[in-house]
Amino acid sequence: MTYGFYVIIGFVLIVLQTCFAPFAALPGDMYDLQIPLMLYLILFRPFRETVFGAVFVGAAMDSISAGPFGIYSMTYLLVFISGTWIVRFLHSGNRWLLPFFVVYGVAVENLVFWSVCLLPGSVVRPPADSLASLGEQVLWGLLTGAVLISGIRFLHRIWTGWMDDLFPRVSEREEGRA
Amino acid sequence: MVVGVGLLIAVNLMALSVSASRRYYFAGPANVAVSFTGPFQEIAAHAIRFASEIWHHYFYLVAVARTNDRLEAALKGAAQYQNQCMELALSNQRLRYLLNFKEKNPRPLIAAEVIGRDPSPWFKSVTIDKGVSEGVARGAPVVMAEGVVGMVTDAANHYAKVLLIIDQNSAVDVLLQKNRARGVSKGASVDRCSLDYVLRKYEVDVGDAVISSGLDGVFPKGLRVGTVEKVIKKNAGVFQTVYIKPFVDFEKLEEVMVLLPRATDLRDVGR
């Protein structure tokens, strides 16, 4: 049941990112809103759920973007691996560190994009304003990233509550496994 | 699990290196994802437009907004008509001497709404609410009254992905309307394109109109692309550097028109 939550929240974030953010004409480039979802999974959820999130959300984002297939999947897998390692040392569950963790995710995504530009035979070129874009994404990440992670955590608690009421046996089994 | 993640990264790296070396990417997986996200994007886009309409037409000076909309629509039509006339006059002069002049049938158009934009800040594409069921196919040109918008790169059943001409992977074969100098327009940034391979011998001025040449086999000849914004002519080199400001305002893209293949083209394919 909890995987259903990730699928729904993933699609909601895609719609927010592709419809609401551009039509709202927000100043500057918005960062990838799936990064807070990935960080929520890394910080608060088990390993297998994070892998599912990285693969599912990565494939969905790669499919709807005009960029080369794999940029987003690679970003989420790298954020997952490095993020899990960082969490062990920094205890990034601390809410004051959350915005910086989001900035880290944004930086990894931009690094993956620039690496793709440098791949042998790559036809992808970095836009002239890519540094300014990174700055804008970092600012948006600092301002809203922690709120999004907390919001996803809050919604997941509500979802779990509903699922416990609707399917008590399934939830108990899932808890037992976790 | 660790081996699985390592394997995933290896597979992903291979997919990335293959797709990064192609100008237009995989069509298969995109169709599935676009089909799934399309309905939600459509609902969200309609909700946003509905809220925006209420604000602009009811709370924000009802009469003035309506008059403005009407005048803007009329102006767009007039600009397109003027360009058509200019193109007709120029082509008439050239074609007067050609005896085997063949009149082409106008291509059918289908209107589509923009329901979503590319999630990344680096690539410029939009999702529209028309797909294969409505006759939209991969490679179909997408235009507006103002000018060329882009090309369909993926088409699902009821939705399609359009690569905008301002995307770095986009290329349109163009002509300078004034002196017929040829070049290739490529996406350069958020709101402008670069015009490559224009020979130094041609005199290019700021404000010159740029139109599609029809030689790329995608966009019909004579569609408006943009105006020359900047010209850099270095002392050495075969070509000059030209930047174009597209006629279309891609930040406010809401409705577009997809050019469908002519019935005669389809008959030719059938044969």
Interface residues (C-beta under 8 A of the other chain):
Chain A: F11 V12 I14 V15 Q17 T18 C19 F20 P22 F23 A24 A25 D29 M30 D32 F47 R48 V51 V55 G58 A59 A60 M61 D62 S63 I64 S65 A66 G67 P68 F69 G70 I71 S73 M74 L77 L78 F80 I81 F113 V116 L119 P120 G121 S122 V123 V124 R125 P126 P127 A128 D129 S130 S133 E136 Q137
Chain B: M1 G4 V5 L8 I9 N12 L13 A15 L16 S17 S19 A20 S21 R22 R23 Y25 F26 P29 A30 V32 A33 V34 F36 T37 F40 Q41 A44 A45 I48 S52 I115 G116 R117 D118 P119 S120 P121 W122 F123 K124 S125 T127 T153 K161 L163 D167 Q168 N169 A188 S189 V190 E251
